[in-house]
Amino acid sequence: MCVIALKSMTYAIKAKKALSDFYIDSEIVRLEPNMTKKGCAYGISFNCVNLDSAKEAFKKWSIRYTELIRN
């Protein structure tokens, strides 16, 4: 699974909608502050197979993310 760290719950909700628009199943997850470099609290998890499509969805929806975490 891939997790993309986001600044806020608002961005996480927007990201979930963007991924849904691209038919990518995802889940909003709470991140521990030490999991990311900037201490982001929320992320969106999805199958890494869809990473390129996810990046395209975020670009289309103008969603900025802080980092990508691969599990």
N, C-alpha and C positions, 0 to 999 in steps of 0.2 A: 504494500500500500504506500501511496505517496500522501504527504500532508503538506499543504501550502499554508504558511503562517500569514495571518491577516491582522490588521491594526485593531479591529473592533468586531463586535457581534453584528453590527450593521453591514460591514463588508463581508462577513461570513454568510449572512443571509443573501446578499446580492450575488456572491460567488456561487452559492447553491442554485440559485435561479439561473445564472449564466450556464452552469454545467448542465442543468436540466434541459436548457434550450438546445444543447448539443447532445442530448440523450446519454449523458454520463451520470451514473448513479454516484451519489456523494453523501457525506455525512458531516455535519458541523461537530467539531470536537473542541474540548477545552484543553488548552496546553498549559503545562507547568512553566512558570517564568524562566526556569533554567534550560528549557528545551530549545530556546531560540536566542539568537545573539541580541535581539532588541527587547526580549521579554514579552513578546506578543502573547495575548491571552487566548486567542481563538484561532482555529484553523479549519480547513476543509479537507477531508480525506477522500480518496478515490483510488481506483486501480491505476497503477503506473503505466499500464498499457495505453491509457488515454491521455498521457501527459501532453503530447503535442496538441491534441484537440482542446485540452483544458487551457493551455497557454493561448490558443487562438480565441477561445471563449472569453478569457479575461481581457484580451486585447480589444475584442469587439465591444465588450461591456465597460471598458475603461476601468478595470479593477487593477489596482496596484497591490502587489503582495511583497512581503518582506523577505521571505526565503522558502526554499523547498527542502522538506525533510523526507528522506526515503527510509521506510521501515523494513 
